[in-house]
């Protein structure tokens, strides 16, 4: 469960793992590679696209911020 002001968001295993890997030191592509390996997905680009969408939605909620340039 991810809690933020006056709300909560129940994360599945992939969502939890993705957030736990976002530590401010790993780039998004590195996180996607780790997730693809963990969930045995060959298409890293599709994992990256879904990860970017997930993080983008959390960013709009004010839960995460991008540490990457641009």
Buried (B, 14 or more C-beta within 10 A) or exposed (E): EBEEEEEEEEBEEBBEBBBEBBEEEBEBBEBBBBBBEBEEEEEBEEBBEBBBEBBEEBEEEEBBEEEEEE
